[in-house]
Every structure is written in structure tokens, then in C-alpha cells.
Amino acid sequence: MYKDIEKILSPDIIRYDEPLKAHCTFKIGGAADILVTPKNIGQLKETVSYARERGIRTVIIGNGSNVLFSDKGVRGMVIEIGPGLGGAEVHSADCEYAVIRAGAGALLSRISSLARDGSLTGLEFACGIPGSVGGAVLMNAGAYDGEISMYVTESSYLDTDTSEIHTKKGDEHAFSYRYSSYQNENVIILSADFKLKRGDKDGICEKMRLLTEKRKSKQPLEFPSAGSAFKRPADGYAAKLIEECGLKGYTAGGAQVSDKHCGFIINRGGASCDDVLHVIEYVQNTVFRLTGTVLEPEIRVIGER
Ligand SMILES: Cc1cc2nc3c(=O)[nH]c(=O)nc-3n(C[C@H](O)[C@H](O)[C@H](O)COP(=O)(O)OP(=O)(O)OC[C@H]3O[C@@H](n4cnc5c(N)ncnc54)[C@H](O)[C@@H]3O)c2cc1C
């Protein structure tokens, strides 16, 4: 099916039967028929056209920190938006603000450090979120009272149906809690502009240090996971509800409700996608039965079922 691909795309960006567990923080998942990691926009456009013209199904991933890949993997093509599409630079806007324009493949931690180095405040909250700019915009990632939506003024994307590049500004993102309009569109996010205020570098460094300490002490960072498994319900915190329902440490195969932070489902070693899905469902059912609260997964499940 992919016989002609190396005539069109550079062979060094293509991998066949690629284990997806190597491309996500959960370390779970079967193989993708084909995984392409474009190094520039030209290669990304060629990849998208190749798949569109042959009717090949595509899945987009960034740093794989909010996804759970199926044990059967992905039939079709996974397009990984990595550091090759992650250039970033600071544009001085005026004496009060500056703008960082970052490619979708840049890691949030890098953009947060770039802001700190330029004495720009706002993105301190993002220093410990292990996602890419594209994934963070799509998910409206947030932590510790900060959210991507507070700083993104504009983003660009590739329409996979037409291969045209467009921009979205301000309200067009329709950001809300862990949501952006990109979640309903067949597009690939290419870049985002972050408008940041000039601030005091020592204060920025101190805030990043404190938030990093907080994460280390509260989250099970020593185990593979995809972060918080559930969205925050309207009436409280998922982790608190899960703990109150006696689910701390609940285990199925290699997947477990972390006893350090009940909002995290961790891979204790050799967990399968089915193990994680079993834990998710068990937690949802138990919390609903005991409290009436519906927990909605934050993790996005990808692949064959
Ligand atoms: C230890 C840990 C801590 C975490 N802490 C937080 C936290 O504090 N706050 C928080 O919000 N999240 C947190 N997360 C979850 C995760 O890091 C964020 O959701 C992050 O924004 C996902 O980015 P990603 O690049 O890894 O996206 P992926 O997981 O690769 O993808 C997520 C979704 O975005 C889509 N996508 C990715 N890139 C693009 C693109 N360029 N164009 C179009 N679609 C795209 C994918 O198709 C998928 O649907 C944590 C995860 C871990 C493992």
C-alpha cells in the first residue's frame, strides 16, 4: 500500500511498523503501519497530500503525553509533529509586552524557558507540562491557575483537506476548560503566538522552581502516565473524589490508580491499553455510583479497538 512512499517522501522521516509505545509518555501501544516525522512544513505538506490522494487514514500526534494508544496500534499513518517543526523566537512588541512565536513541535518546557530567559512572565505554569505547543493549544493545557488560552493571541494551521495554511485569532479558538475549536477540525496546528508581559527574571525563576518542586512532590513522575486521567468535574476535583471512593491503588494488570495522586493512572510496568481502559471504566462507574458525579476522561484514546 505504501510502496511508492519513498519516491515522494524522504526515507529518513518514515518508519514502518513502528511501536507507538516509543512515542508516548504512557509507554503503551501496538504498532503504527507507518509513522512519519516531517522535519519542515514542505515535508509535512507532502506527507498530508500523499495520504489524502491515496485515502490513507492519518492520526496526528505531538509529544504523546495526553494519549493512550491501542494495543492493536494504528492502521494507517501517524504523523508526528516533533522538534523539526518546533522553531521558536521572541518578537519584541513594545516595552510592556513581547510575543513568542513557536512552532507546534516545540516542547512547552522549552518555550517556558525561552520566556524566562527573556524575562517574560506568564508561561511559568507550563514548565512541567510535557507536551508540545500543538498539543497544548488543542487541549488548552493548564496548571496552577494558568492556561494556554490566557496567552495565545494567534495560531496557524494546515487544512488537511486542501493543504492550505490559515490563521486563527483570539476568540476563534473558542477556548474553554481543556477545549479549543481545533478538537472538532481536521487540521494540523503549525504554530502559536504567545503574548507575554515583561517581568522580573528572579521572580519568574523562583515561580518555576516552586511549581517544579510541587509537581515532583505531588505527582507520580517516576512512572509512565499521561498525566491526569480525568477532567475536573464541575463540583470538585477528580483526584479527591477518586480517593474518597476508596480507589487509591486500584489495579488492573499493569495499570494502577496512583497512590501518590489519585487523578493519575500509572503504568507500573507492562500495562496494556485494555488494562488502562479497565481502570478508567471501573473508576468512572464507582465514582458515579457513590457520588453521582460523571468523570470524563482527559486522555485521548487512539487506534484500533
Ligand atoms: C506527567 C504529566 C503531567 C501532565 N501535566 C499536565 C498539566 O499540568 N496540565 C495539562 O493540561 N496537561 C498535563 N498533561 C497532559 C499533556 O502533557 C497535555 O495535554 C499536553 O498539552 C499534550 O501535548 P502533546 O504534544 O503531548 O499532545 P499529544 O498527547 O501528542 O496529543 C494530544 C491531542 O492533541 C492532538 N495534537 C497534538 N499535536 C497536534 C497538532 N500539531 N495539530 C493538531 N492536533 C494535534 C493529538 O491528535 C491528540 O488528540 C500531563 C501529562 C503528563 C504525562
PDBQT file of the ligand as one rigid body, heavy atoms in Angstrom, charges set to zero:
ROOT
HETATM    1  C1  LIG A 401       3.400  13.716  33.881  1.00  0.00    +0.000 C 
HETATM    2  C2  LIG A 401       2.367  14.516  33.109  1.00  0.00    +0.000 A 
HETATM    3  C3  LIG A 401       1.898  15.710  33.626  1.00  0.00    +0.000 A 
HETATM    4  C4  LIG A 401       0.931  16.439  32.912  1.00  0.00    +0.000 A 
HETATM    5  N1  LIG A 401       0.500  17.615  33.446  1.00  0.00    +0.000 NA
HETATM    6  C5  LIG A 401      -0.420  18.326  32.776  1.00  0.00    +0.000 A 
HETATM    7  C6  LIG A 401      -0.897  19.561  33.310  1.00  0.00    +0.000 A 
HETATM    8  O1  LIG A 401      -0.474  20.017  34.367  1.00  0.00    +0.000 OA
HETATM    9  N2  LIG A 401      -1.832  20.232  32.597  1.00  0.00    +0.000 N 
HETATM   10  C7  LIG A 401      -2.328  19.781  31.403  1.00  0.00    +0.000 A 
HETATM   11  O2  LIG A 401      -3.187  20.446  30.801  1.00  0.00    +0.000 OA
HETATM   12  N3  LIG A 401      -1.885  18.617  30.869  1.00  0.00    +0.000 NA
HETATM   13  C8  LIG A 401      -0.951  17.890  31.522  1.00  0.00    +0.000 A 
HETATM   14  N4  LIG A 401      -0.505  16.706  30.995  1.00  0.00    +0.000 N 
HETATM   15  C9  LIG A 401      -1.095  16.211  29.728  1.00  0.00    +0.000 C 
HETATM   16  C10 LIG A 401      -0.357  16.666  28.449  1.00  0.00    +0.000 C 
HETATM   17  O3  LIG A 401       1.009  16.952  28.714  1.00  0.00    +0.000 OA
HETATM   18  C11 LIG A 401      -1.010  17.893  27.810  1.00  0.00    +0.000 C 
HETATM   19  O4  LIG A 401      -2.354  17.645  27.453  1.00  0.00    +0.000 OA
HETATM   20  C12 LIG A 401      -0.254  18.334  26.541  1.00  0.00    +0.000 C 
HETATM   21  O5  LIG A 401      -0.735  19.578  26.143  1.00  0.00    +0.000 OA
HETATM   22  C13 LIG A 401      -0.388  17.360  25.366  1.00  0.00    +0.000 C 
HETATM   23  O6  LIG A 401       0.527  17.744  24.365  1.00  0.00    +0.000 OA
HETATM   24  P1  LIG A 401       1.205  16.655  23.400  1.00  0.00    +0.000 P 
HETATM   25  O7  LIG A 401       2.071  17.354  22.431  1.00  0.00    +0.000 OA
HETATM   26  O8  LIG A 401       1.873  15.596  24.208  1.00  0.00    +0.000 OA
HETATM   27  O9  LIG A 401      -0.081  16.103  22.693  1.00  0.00    +0.000 OA
HETATM   28  P2  LIG A 401      -0.391  14.582  22.282  1.00  0.00    +0.000 P 
HETATM   29  O10 LIG A 401      -0.590  13.778  23.516  1.00  0.00    +0.000 OA
HETATM   30  O11 LIG A 401       0.600  14.098  21.299  1.00  0.00    +0.000 OA
HETATM   31  O12 LIG A 401      -1.799  14.789  21.568  1.00  0.00    +0.000 OA
HETATM   32  C14 LIG A 401      -2.918  15.232  22.295  1.00  0.00    +0.000 C 
HETATM   33  C15 LIG A 401      -4.029  15.558  21.299  1.00  0.00    +0.000 C 
HETATM   34  O13 LIG A 401      -3.621  16.666  20.501  1.00  0.00    +0.000 OA
HETATM   35  C16 LIG A 401      -3.598  16.326  19.109  1.00  0.00    +0.000 C 
HETATM   36  N5  LIG A 401      -2.440  17.051  18.547  1.00  0.00    +0.000 N 
HETATM   37  C17 LIG A 401      -1.172  17.087  19.021  1.00  0.00    +0.000 A 
HETATM   38  N6  LIG A 401      -0.426  17.926  18.285  1.00  0.00    +0.000 NA
HETATM   39  C18 LIG A 401      -1.229  18.416  17.311  1.00  0.00    +0.000 A 
HETATM   40  C19 LIG A 401      -1.039  19.322  16.225  1.00  0.00    +0.000 A 
HETATM   41  N7  LIG A 401       0.143  19.908  15.968  1.00  0.00    +0.000 N 
HETATM   42  N8  LIG A 401      -2.097  19.595  15.428  1.00  0.00    +0.000 NA
HETATM   43  C20 LIG A 401      -3.312  19.013  15.641  1.00  0.00    +0.000 A 
HETATM   44  N9  LIG A 401      -3.551  18.145  16.646  1.00  0.00    +0.000 NA
HETATM   45  C21 LIG A 401      -2.521  17.858  17.476  1.00  0.00    +0.000 A 
HETATM   46  C22 LIG A 401      -3.495  14.816  19.062  1.00  0.00    +0.000 C 
HETATM   47  O14 LIG A 401      -4.109  14.298  17.886  1.00  0.00    +0.000 OA
HETATM   48  C23 LIG A 401      -4.282  14.414  20.314  1.00  0.00    +0.000 C 
HETATM   49  O15 LIG A 401      -5.671  14.382  20.039  1.00  0.00    +0.000 OA
HETATM   50  C24 LIG A 401       0.449  15.959  31.679  1.00  0.00    +0.000 A 
HETATM   51  C25 LIG A 401       0.949  14.754  31.153  1.00  0.00    +0.000 A 
HETATM   52  C26 LIG A 401       1.895  14.033  31.870  1.00  0.00    +0.000 A 
HETATM   53  C27 LIG A 401       2.436  12.764  31.276  1.00  0.00    +0.000 C 
ENDROOT
TORSDOF 0
